[in-house]
């Protein structure tokens, strides 16, 4: 019934993701040495199943806390990670799941994993931001902007996360041909991370 | 005449010729009609057998419980969840769906389940609960800690055709061979050799019936039984028997034995669950044993086959002795027919029936919630698809919250009636509980008898909301920080407004008192009517109506001044939407009862994703939320402290309508919004204010629900200042009458007053102020 529509949007989203990947450098995952090492460890300790990983060892959390903040442009921007750092290993695991699915273009799956995480930590600004990013990649600029604004209200005092949200808002506005709005959003992001306006892109 | 006589003579010879002709024609006609009739029967069975043989109802599931260390969970809640899921206690749990509890330690083997985002395998878990939390979650086998495990979801109902038939389709190759040999041994031993009817079986049945002097044995083959179930009525007429025989022969003519057997296995009627008819062995296995067919033990298979003879008469839940006797007869047949060895039968016979306790009667234990699910689905699906495609609907219902809500409503209404000598059953109520950020409906109670399918008050009762409207009035004002702050002084003295075409509107408080000049925050906390009316008139009805729409209230809202005090009829679910938007800091998320939909074979079909829309600015919403916390700390809802710890910092609002016809309480914690309405269906005065009625239900319910404290995030453009409670002007932090209040940047009062000038004349504001000081310091 709905499948053809879903498939069709899936194809569109995939195409869009390819288009977008060219300008996605500012929201690439944070380079952090611990990510690589924990990933390597995960490969040996996770109880993986052929049909999808659902159980994660709690102590060998598969993801460093930093890698939940993929929107910041460099590690030095983490001013107040308390609004984005997950409190529970369960959320860390789900974010890892979402990252993996987003990486392979399964954006609906990634969104579902993030929604699961949000049920556990509904006031985690980083999760809202990740979801905003997925909606952006799914060509839903309206939801992307709303979710980024939501993230901002929870990220008070966390300039890095706020800056990331304004970048998402800028992209969403550009997607809707709102060039002025996009420029304003970029300026706010620049101001938050102490850069001159216009130098970001 | 002669001309007439001739033919008469001729006609004698002609008569016999005519007679023969008639006979032939008659015979041809009979054969023709018979042939047409058989052709008609043939068409009937072929079209029905090959067309849609079964309507597969949509299956509706509750939310799965997600287990992770640190989550809120008590041993009682977890036991409740396991009972919902019909897990069995077992001294050494090893099969999926079994558990063992030792105090605060649980050992559980979960059932695997296929969700929207993939399969969750079965896990052997050890859980340690402590202090209302899940302290540790470990793999029972390896002892390693686990991060996140999702339980299987409880099935909470189905969406059925008018005939209320339910089944789980099974394929012949999935059916355990023992079930088939048991069925054939008991019901139709010559199934593979007859052509639809078995003369030998009929003769044998007649013989044993004659000997017994009544019907003890049926001579029907499986094919005949199937024909009867599929196409014919249950009446005992010779014509039906003839039809049955013809159709059985036709069915065998057209179809393979395997097809007929598979159809039989899925069609046979095996039980009744209220209005829901249990068809087929697949569903019967779940219905009686809560496990799939291929996990059944021989004595359980024997019981299912025993039920074919009479699911009501041998009902293992209502007539266990009778069912057991019949089961043992079946086991004896299996020994006699050498399907099982004598040893196997000897081991099976002492076993109990092993039937899980019955689910609450009826189609669903949660009719009000299922009603909402159906309404939401009808936006996207045709009724026919819902009742026939076997869709799997994953909903947001949290059975633990639902149970707390049901229990709180029914027990509190009884207590309220008793306390006032009201006739039992006169009071009614409704409860809606949602998550804040996801807008997920966690619980929905449509009346005091939660199992009753009928008027769904949570969705359909349009009642005046009274003071529940006030946060919208205050939000409209606080959105203009240059005009209003929490420290604005409002005038509580008599007010009369001329309404065009009507008389004067003269709002009053229930105590008919005036409080002079009051802080805007105190006016909301104490729900003073006159200052609210003044404020609303000043802000403008159009603004207030606009705010209500932004908060999610749908439909036309008439612009009468009485709107400012809640002369507007809303359904509880709509009130929940309004308060969800407030609780989420001005971000509206449409309330939803569904997460996703899968096809019958587990393929993703549709998701109902989380969406948000910012409809109110965070800063003014924050000010209103702060004032609503004051309602609970020191205002009209202080009684909530009898039920819940102050540390939850709940924000809420009471609502009472004229002559106490409606009693409301709406409020939120850190993660849940809940709305309770109490009143009478005939709209007569119920006799309770929001605080004495609905609030007590709310408090009782939330006491049992896992929740977190409300910790408001102060927006960046909000600052705090010390305010003199009497004058609303800035003062020093060490002043007795000083109170620290939040302001939108730039709206802190510029005028300053020293403590020593501050008037303290013991008005109710000061009591509020003392509270506020305690909190903000």
Boltz contact constraints between the chains, C-beta under 6 A:
constraints:
  - contact:
      token1: [A, 2]
      token2: [B, 605]
      max_distance: 6.0
  - contact:
      token1: [A, 2]
      token2: [B, 606]
      max_distance: 6.0
  - contact:
      token1: [A, 49]
      token2: [B, 121]
      max_distance: 6.0
  - contact:
      token1: [A, 51]
      token2: [B, 118]
      max_distance: 6.0
  - contact:
      token1: [A, 51]
      token2: [B, 119]
      max_distance: 6.0
  - contact:
      token1: [A, 52]
      token2: [B, 118]
      max_distance: 6.0
  - contact:
      token1: [A, 54]
      token2: [B, 120]
      max_distance: 6.0
  - contact:
      token1: [A, 55]
      token2: [B, 146]
      max_distance: 6.0
  - contact:
      token1: [A, 55]
      token2: [B, 149]
      max_distance: 6.0
  - contact:
      token1: [A, 56]
      token2: [B, 147]
      max_distance: 6.0
  - contact:
      token1: [A, 57]
      token2: [B, 144]
      max_distance: 6.0
  - contact:
      token1: [A, 58]
      token2: [B, 145]
      max_distance: 6.0
  - contact:
      token1: [A, 58]
      token2: [B, 147]
      max_distance: 6.0
  - contact:
      token1: [A, 59]
      token2: [B, 145]
      max_distance: 6.0
  - contact:
      token1: [A, 88]
      token2: [B, 68]
      max_distance: 6.0
  - contact:
      token1: [A, 88]
      token2: [B, 70]
      max_distance: 6.0
  - contact:
      token1: [A, 89]
      token2: [B, 147]
      max_distance: 6.0
  - contact:
      token1: [A, 90]
      token2: [B, 68]
      max_distance: 6.0
  - contact:
      token1: [A, 90]
      token2: [B, 147]
      max_distance: 6.0
  - contact:
      token1: [A, 90]
      token2: [B, 148]
      max_distance: 6.0
  - contact:
      token1: [A, 93]
      token2: [B, 147]
      max_distance: 6.0
  - contact:
      token1: [A, 93]
      token2: [B, 148]
      max_distance: 6.0
  - contact:
      token1: [A, 109]
      token2: [B, 117]
      max_distance: 6.0
  - contact:
      token1: [A, 112]
      token2: [B, 117]
      max_distance: 6.0
  - contact:
      token1: [A, 115]
      token2: [B, 610]
      max_distance: 6.0
  - contact:
      token1: [A, 122]
      token2: [B, 437]
      max_distance: 6.0
  - contact:
      token1: [A, 143]
      token2: [B, 611]
      max_distance: 6.0
  - contact:
      token1: [A, 146]
      token2: [B, 612]
      max_distance: 6.0
  - contact:
      token1: [A, 146]
      token2: [B, 613]
      max_distance: 6.0
  - contact:
      token1: [A, 146]
      token2: [B, 614]
      max_distance: 6.0
  - contact:
      token1: [A, 149]
      token2: [B, 614]
      max_distance: 6.0
  - contact:
      token1: [A, 150]
      token2: [B, 587]
      max_distance: 6.0
  - contact:
      token1: [A, 150]
      token2: [B, 612]
      max_distance: 6.0
  - contact:
      token1: [A, 153]
      token2: [B, 585]
      max_distance: 6.0
  - contact:
      token1: [A, 153]
      token2: [B, 618]
      max_distance: 6.0
  - contact:
      token1: [A, 154]
      token2: [B, 713]
      max_distance: 6.0
  - contact:
      token1: [A, 156]
      token2: [B, 713]
      max_distance: 6.0
  - contact:
      token1: [A, 156]
      token2: [B, 716]
      max_distance: 6.0
